[in-house]
């Protein structure tokens, strides 16, 4: 099993680390990446960066050229929350209940996809007392909500 470390980092630094490998592909697609974050994260920085990176990569791949990906993160007494949104086509209704399943490939996935990125993200989040959910935004696009709870839920 994967061992999770407990380290503390600001949410803005965690998101900077998570998105760094995607900055060139995002720029090549002429997309805008907007990050607003305040508060702290306590958990495994390396694994969590990888997990968030997978969510952001998914949004990048499903957002058209000149599109936008927005990440908002905050912390309260109960949890640290990260919301990743895009203005792409959103998630097909028949895919919504399955996108976190290992090897599941959605209707609009490219041929290079293995269907493991979001499953990995869910595994990392849940091993740290967290939850991740996906939904479609009313105004179009996808929204991923990740919460890391500070106590037992």
N, C-alpha and C positions, 0 to 999 in steps of 0.2 A: 504494500500500500504506500501511497504518497504521504510523506511526512510534511506537515504544515508548520512553519516557523511563526512565531509571534513577534513582529517588529512594528514600529510605529513610523508613519510617514505622512506628510500632508497629502490631502486628496489631490491637490494640484500637481504635486511632484509625482504621485502615482500615475495620474493620467498622462503626464508628460512622458514618463517611462513607457507606458502602455502604447502610446501612439507614435513614438519616435520611429519604429521600423516601417510605419505606413506613410510617413510624410512625403516621400518621393512619389509613390503610386497615387496618392491623393493629389499632389501637385500635377502629375502627368494627366490626370482626369480633369484638371482645372476645377477641382472641388474646393469648397471652403470648409475648414475645420475650425469650429468655434468651441472654446472650452471655458467654462465658468465653474470654479470650485472654491469651496471654503470648508475648513474643518480638517479632521485627522482620520486616518485609517489605521487600524491595528489588525495585523494579519500577516500572511506570507506574501511579501512584496513581489518576489520573482514569479510565483505561480499566478498570483492575482493579476499582475501586469500582462502575462501571457493570455489569461482568460479574457480580460477587458479588450486586449488587442484583437482577439478573435471576433468579438462582438463588433468592434469598430470596423474590422476588415469586411465582415459580412455586410455592414451598412454601406461601406465604400463600393463594394462589388455590385450592390443592388441599387446604387444611386447613379443617375445619368451624369454625363459631363456637365460641368458648371453647377452641379448640385451642392447641397449643404449637409454637413454632418455636425450636429451640435451635442456636446456632452456637458451636462450640468451635474455637479456633485455637491452634497452638503451633509452635515452631520447634526444629529440631535441627541437627546438623552438615551433614545432607544436603539438607534442604528445609524450607520453611514450609508448614504444612498447615492447611486450613480445612475443617471438616466442618459442613454444614448439614443438620439433620434436622427432620422434622415428624412429627406423630402423625395425619396424614390417612389416606386409604385406601391410600396407596402407589401405585406405578406399575404399570399393567397389564402382564402378562408380554409381550404382543405389542408393547408400546410401548418396553420397556426398551432394546432394541438400536437404536432410531431417534430417541430424544428429542433428540439433539444434531444431527440433520440439519436443514438449513435448510428452512423451510416445512412441516416435519412437525408435524402436530397429533395429539396423543394422543386416545385413546378418550374421555377425560373432560374434554377441553378446552372452554372456553366459546367462543361464536361470535365474540367480539372478538379472539381470539388469531390472530396472524399466523404463529406457528411460527418466530420468528426469535430470541427471547431467549436460549434455551439454546444455539443454534448460535453466536450472537455470543459468549456466555460461553466456549465451547470455543475459538473462534478467538483471543480475547484471552489465555486461559490458555496455549494451545499456542505462541503467538508469544513467550511469556516462559519457554520451557523448562519448561512445566508440563503436567500432565495433569488431566483432570476425569472422574470416573466417577459413575454413578448406580446405586443398588441399593435394594432394599427391606429395611427393618429387620425382624428376626425378630419383634419385638413389634408390628409394624404401622407404617405410615408410610414415607416416603421418606428416603433418605440420599444426599447429594451430597458426594463427597470431592474436594477440590482440592489439588493439591500443586505448589509452585513449586520446582523443583530448583535448587540453587546451582551445580552444575557440570554437565558433559556427562553425560547418562545413557547 
